Amino acid sequence: MTTYGDLPVPYTEIPYFAQLALGAMAAAHERGYMLMVMPSSLSPCMWLNTPMDGVIHVAPRADDPVRALLRERGIPIVSDGRPPEPRCGDAWVDADHDAALRLLLDHLTKAGARHIGLTQPLHDDAYPHLIGRTYASWCAERDLPALVEEYASLPDYFTTERDAVGRLLNRDPRPDAIVGVYSDSGHNILAAARQHGLRVPRDLLVACISEDPDYATTTPAVTTVSLRPDRVGDEAVDLLIALINARTGVERRRLVQPVLIPRYSTRRKIEKKTASDLSMQVRGHFVERPRQDSNLRPRD
């Protein structure tokens, strides 16, 4: 299992990659295999000589040298994420990013948002390109303007994404909701909203694609979509073992469905609150109290 070891980013501290690695390790051990996590920055000699039955290549990038070396050895490869330059016969497991973003955009629309902005990272893996394409399609289907601000993703996206949010918030008209697609995006959007004196969710709805558990306790708690990396890791191991054992009829491209986790940051906008419309917040989530039926009486 490879990571971007040559980049100054602690990938094991990012919730998505941490859960992916743990899920893949558990799945491998259950099937009688050992899984090692190795950085892509290992020397070519190591990749050419280290004994291995197969490799799960995490988030492959364009012109990644590891893929060429493994192909040279004839090592079975399964990519976590779609290769930027796919070839016939490539095997990969990925979260359904199209479904993930549409879950958020549709949820925000139901919450009352009409101008939804997107912060889009610039990176050479497939993920931001798939996200950008889905967002453009979703806007076109509804005849809505695409409100996108791009930012440099690595190595300092934690600061530059806030600048991108600031540019969105300075637009006229200003977006009434903003979506981010990286683990720290929700924190960056909340920080930029505070700098602009905006209240969430009253003035701005906030949501992101992330596995970060801290979003359940931020102020306010932030709506997220989980890409289910533990499930991605499990599927990747299952597919890799099938390739190692040369099984026939195996589906070489698999999508894992995301899960929406609604929280207070996207609470539905209500023009006039009444007693029956009051919402209560429960551990970072919100639920609507049902309307009382005047014909129903509580049990004695």
Secondary structure, 3 states (H helix, E strand, C coil): CEECCCCCCCHHHCHHHHHHHHHHHHHHHHCCCCCCCEECCCCHHHHHHCCCCCEEEECCCCCCHHHHHHHHHCCCEEEECCCCCCCCCCCEEEECHHHHHHHHHHHHHHCCCCCEEEEEEECCCHHHHHHHHHHHHHHHHCCCCCEEEEEECCCCHHHHHHHHHHHHHCCCCCCCEEEECCCCHHHHHHHHHHHCCCCCCCCCEEEEECCCHHHHCCCCCCEEEECCHHHHHHHHHHHHHHHHCCCCCCCCEEEECCEEECCHHHCCCCCCCCHHHCEEEECCEEEECCCCCCCCCCCC
